[in-house]
Amino acid sequence: MSTTYSGAALEAISKSSFQIQPGIYVYAKVASLESDGDHFLVTRDHDEITVVTRMNNLVELDLLERNKDDYRLIALNVSVPFYSVGFLATITDALAGKGMNVLIVSTYSKDYLLVRSDLIETAERALLALGFTDASEHKSL
């Protein structure tokens, strides 16, 4: 684990913000899914259908199993998407240094971190220490 981060990554971080999204999220494996509904993420491959969704949406799913942990979702508003070499590596290294595992989802314009809900304050402090701005309007559930 490195504690020397690239200047380009730290510069991108200093121009980026994060926002903790409301709600508790879960990872679920489902037998079928008629509609993508109000879920954060739906992925399908030849082995399974995985859904990341808010806890209250679980009742809608044809659930096979779910991860035992509850997660919080952090949106990263990246200043230069696609061209911030080392951006995610710097973030994940800092969180790993705090003993945290992180799940990452990247979209066209944002990156998202899913962290265990009991570690959300540790993640928030780590992001602030890296130089992110906190853009969260809703810090509580």
Buried (B, 14 or more C-beta within 10 A) or exposed (E): EEEEBBEBBBBBBEBBBBBBBBBEBBBBBBEEBEEEEEBBBBEEEEEEBBBBBBBEBBEBBEBEEBBEBBBBBBBBBBBEBEEBEBBBEBBBBBBBEEEBEBBEBEEEEBBBBBBBBEBBEBBBEBBEEBBBBEEBEEEEE
